[in-house]
Amino acid sequence: MSQASNPLAGKPAPIELLVDVPRLVSAYYTGRPDPALPAQRVAFGTSGHRGSSFDDAFNEWHVLAISQAICDYRRQQGIDGPLFLGIDTHALSTPAFGSAVEVLAANGVELMISKDDEYTPTPAVSHAILVYNRGRTSGLADGIVITPSHNPPESGGFKYNPPNGGPAGTDITSAVEAAANRMLANGLEGVKRMPLAQALRASTTHRHDYLNSYVEDLAQVLDMDAIRDVNIDLGVDPLGGAGVRYWPAIAERYKLKRLNVLSREVDPTFRFMSLDWDGRIRMDPSSPDAMHKLIELKDRFGIAFACDTDHDRHGVVAGSTGLMQPNSYLAVMIDYLYTHRPNWPAQAAIGKTVVSSQMIDRVATRLGRRLHEVPVGFKWFVDGLVDASLAFGGEESAGATFLRKDGSVWTTDKDGMVPALLSAEIAARTGRDPGERYAELTQALGRPVSNRVDAPATVEQKKRLSSLSPQQIRSTELAGDRIVEVLSHAPGNGAAIGGVKVVTANGWFAARPSGTENIYKIYGESFKGEEHLARILEEAQQVVDGALSGN
C-alpha cells in the first residue's frame, strides 16, 4: 500500500490552482452557515475551529459566535486580564481578526493586538500569555490565535488559549462550541459587537510588541552565542507565514551573520509554494513535496529550516541527509537537550504522542528518563510543561516546545522557531548536524522506517474510525510479530486516542481521523525494514477499511 501522489507534487502551483482571494473574502462576509449541517457548525478539532468560507464552514457568523462564546466563558471563569490576539497570513485571517475585535471590544475585553499590525506566530502569543501571568494569581491573561496552521490557502482557523498559554482542552472547547452553535441557530442572538474603527479606538484596545518581546527572550531558551558562532551557513524560509519579519529581527538582535532569510514574501495565494503530495498548496514544513525548493538548496547551507504559516511547526534540512522526518528530529532534539540542559529538573519526563516514533522510547530508556505518551494534540502537554514535570513535548507532525534553560516554562503551545534554531545550536555545540546525530542514534538503537498514509474520509467515516476499540482487533500478530499491546487510550494519561494503536516489539501502527481536515491517517513504523513496514501498513489498511465500511 502507498499513498497516491499527484503528478504535480513538488512542482510550482499552476495559476489555475491559486485561490481567488477576493471571492474567498466575499464569501466570508456573505455566507450563512446552516447549523443543521454538521459540516457548517462550529467544531473544535485538535487545535481550534477550521474551515473555508467557500463551504460555509468558516465565515463571519462563525467568528462572531465563537468570539462571543469566549467572552461569555471568560466571564463565567472570572478571567479578567488582557486577551492576547494574533493572526497569521492566510487570506481569511484578516477579516476574521476584524470580526473578533468588534465582539471582544464590545464586551469590554482588555485586548492586546500587535504593534504595527504585525502578523503574530502562535508561539509569540503563548509566550506573551505566560510572561504576563508569571507570578499572578488573579487578573490572568489568555489569548486567541486566528490561524488554520499549515492548511491550504482557502482555509481559516480560530483557536483559544486559556491562561495556561496552551491550546484549550476539550472541557473548554466543548462549552465554547456548544454556545457558539446555539448563537448560530438563533441568528446570532446574544452577540455584542461594535464597528471595527470604534473597536480599534476603544480604551480597552492596546498595542503589544509581540515581535521584540519574543525575540529578546530567545536567549533564555537557546544558546544564542553558540548559534552566532556556528561555522556553517544557515538558511530559513518563513514560507510566507506569520514569522516573516521575526527572522530578520532574530538575525539582527543576535548578530547571526550566517543566517540567511531566503524570502520575505507574503502572498495569501501562497503561489511561491511547491504543491504537496495531493496536488494542493499546503504550507507543511515536514512535507518533502511542499519543501521541494528548500531541499534543492541542501548543498548551499549546512542547515536550512522552515516553519508553517503560524510558525508552530518546523522542518529541518540537514546538509548531511536532506529533509529530516519529524520523528527523527524529535529524537535528536530529545537526546541533545536532556544532556545539554544541566538546570532542567532531574525527574522531568519526555512527552510524546502515541503516533511518534518508538525511537523516542529507546532514547528515553537510554537517558533514564520517564516517557509520557499522550493522544494527538498539544493540549495534552500543557500542564506538564507548566509545572516542569515535562521538559519537552513533541508530536509527529513536527510540533514541539521545551523548557527554558533554567527549567521554567517557555511556551505551552508548539513553537516552530525554537526547534528550528536549536538545529544550529546542536551543530555548534557538537560539531555534527542533526542528520549526523540521528545516524549515530540509529547505530546505537536501531534504524526505524516509517510512513504515514493520508486518505479522504467523510465526517461519518471519521466518526467510525475514532470509535475503534481494542476488541475489534482480533488478530494476535502484526506482520508476523506477536502483538504485545492494543491501545485505544494513551498510557501517559489514560485519555482516548480517537482511534487505535497496535504495538509489537519491532513495529506498530496507529489509525485515527484528522482533527483538522476531512482525511484519515494511518501511521506505521518498523525496526525490521521497508518490507516489514509494507506488511504492517497493508494489515493496518484492512483494519481501517473494515471500520469505514461499518463492519
Secondary structure as GFF3:
##gff-version 3
##sequence-region A 1 551
A	DSSP	three_ten_helix	15	17	.	.	.	ID=ss1
A	DSSP	alpha_helix	21	30	.	.	.	ID=ss2
A	DSSP	three_ten_helix	38	40	.	.	.	ID=ss3
A	DSSP	beta_strand	44	45	.	.	.	ID=ss4
A	DSSP	beta_strand	48	52	.	.	.	ID=ss5
A	DSSP	three_ten_helix	53	55	.	.	.	ID=ss6
A	DSSP	alpha_helix	60	77	.	.	.	ID=ss7
A	DSSP	beta_strand	83	87	.	.	.	ID=ss8
A	DSSP	alpha_helix	93	106	.	.	.	ID=ss9
A	DSSP	beta_strand	111	114	.	.	.	ID=ss10
A	DSSP	three_ten_helix	115	117	.	.	.	ID=ss11
A	DSSP	alpha_helix	122	133	.	.	.	ID=ss12
A	DSSP	beta_strand	142	146	.	.	.	ID=ss13
A	DSSP	beta_strand	155	161	.	.	.	ID=ss14
A	DSSP	alpha_helix	170	185	.	.	.	ID=ss15
A	DSSP	alpha_helix	196	201	.	.	.	ID=ss16
A	DSSP	beta_strand	205	208	.	.	.	ID=ss17
A	DSSP	alpha_helix	210	217	.	.	.	ID=ss18
A	DSSP	three_ten_helix	218	220	.	.	.	ID=ss19
A	DSSP	alpha_helix	224	228	.	.	.	ID=ss20
A	DSSP	beta_strand	234	237	.	.	.	ID=ss21
A	DSSP	alpha_helix	246	253	.	.	.	ID=ss22
A	DSSP	beta_strand	259	261	.	.	.	ID=ss23
A	DSSP	alpha_helix	292	295	.	.	.	ID=ss24
A	DSSP	beta_strand	303	307	.	.	.	ID=ss25
A	DSSP	beta_strand	314	318	.	.	.	ID=ss26
A	DSSP	beta_strand	322	323	.	.	.	ID=ss27
A	DSSP	alpha_helix	326	340	.	.	.	ID=ss28
A	DSSP	beta_strand	349	353	.	.	.	ID=ss29
A	DSSP	alpha_helix	358	367	.	.	.	ID=ss30
A	DSSP	beta_strand	371	374	.	.	.	ID=ss31
A	DSSP	three_ten_helix	378	381	.	.	.	ID=ss32
A	DSSP	alpha_helix	382	386	.	.	.	ID=ss33
A	DSSP	beta_strand	390	395	.	.	.	ID=ss34
A	DSSP	beta_strand	399	402	.	.	.	ID=ss35
A	DSSP	alpha_helix	417	430	.	.	.	ID=ss36
A	DSSP	alpha_helix	434	445	.	.	.	ID=ss37
A	DSSP	beta_strand	449	456	.	.	.	ID=ss38
A	DSSP	alpha_helix	459	466	.	.	.	ID=ss39
A	DSSP	three_ten_helix	470	472	.	.	.	ID=ss40
A	DSSP	beta_strand	477	478	.	.	.	ID=ss41
A	DSSP	beta_strand	481	482	.	.	.	ID=ss42
A	DSSP	beta_strand	485	489	.	.	.	ID=ss43
A	DSSP	beta_strand	496	503	.	.	.	ID=ss44
A	DSSP	beta_strand	507	513	.	.	.	ID=ss45
A	DSSP	beta_strand	519	526	.	.	.	ID=ss46
A	DSSP	alpha_helix	530	548	.	.	.	ID=ss47
###
